[in-house]
Amino acid sequence: MFYPIMLDIEDKKIVVIGGGNVGYRKAKNFLEFEGKVMVVSTDFSAKFYELKDKYGQNIILIEDNYKKEYISNGFLVVAATSSEHINRQIAIDCNDEGILCNIVDSLESSKFICPSFINKGDLVLSISTMGKCPFLSKRIRLDLEKKYSNINSEYINLLGEIRNIIISDYSYKKEELLDRCLKLSNEELEDFYKQLKGE
């Protein structure tokens, strides 16, 4: 059973084996969270070169067959090749090295899975069906994106500032005040923040 967890992958070596569409999506998501991504493949889809243009030194493209040396010192590894045999070998190598791996065509061989997610800065919502129904995860993600489309980093930061003041100065009615915050418009929230600060 997989446990939901948030991992700090900033500047960590993430290895993706496979240069197709699945490998591209995985690499793109890791780059969005500031991982250092190495992609190994004998052939890359054109979209990988767009990632290279956007993320520069944070992504390395190695045109080669898979070799165990490529996963050395890896933090996470994704096996996304079209070969079940190669993916299975990657799983064995990762297990030998104690590296967490995601084998895209084998839930049983995977030590982690990548949920569908919404990234709004400090608000990250992830949805998983434990690999059983990715299309359902996608549907729920799209519904949540619509529902919370007005939330952005500024809103989250402001709520964080207000929370700190409430915990520090108004702990005796913390729940009441925090609940009130979530019912306010952005403009009302700004006014409430100023009021709490005594402005």
C-alpha positions, 0 to 999 in steps of 0.5 A: 500500500502506498502512503501519501507523502510530500517529498523535497526534491529540490536539487535532487537527482531524478533519473527518467529512463525513456524519452517518450510521452510518459517520460516527458510528463514525468520529467516535466513534473519533476522539473516544476518542483525543481528536481535535477532531471537526467533522462536516458533514452536512445530517442527523444520526443521533440518536447524534451528539447523544449524542456531543455530550452526552458530549464537549461542545466536542470535537465540532462538528456543522455542519448544511450541505452539504459545502464545501471551506472545512470541510476547511481546516486539517484534520489528517485528513478522512473522507468518509462521505456516501451520494453517490459524487460528493461523496466523490470531490470531497472526495478531490480537495479533500483532495489539493489541500490536502495533507490525508490523507483516508479515502473510505469507499466508495473504497479507491483514493481513500483516503490512509489507512484506519481499522483495526479496533482494541481500545483498552485504554489503553496497549495498542492492538491494530489489525487490518486486511485493507487494506480487503478483508475488514472482517468478518474484521478484526472476527472477529479483533478479537473473538477478541483481546478475549476472549484479552486481556480481563484486561489493563488500564491498571494491568497495562500501567503495572506492566509498564512500571515493571518494565521500566524497573528491569530495563533500568536494574539488570539489563540483563545478564539483561533478556530472561529477566526480562521473559519471566518477567514475562509468565508471572506472575499480577497478584499475583505481578507486584506481588510481583516489582515489590517484590522488584526495588525491594528492598522 
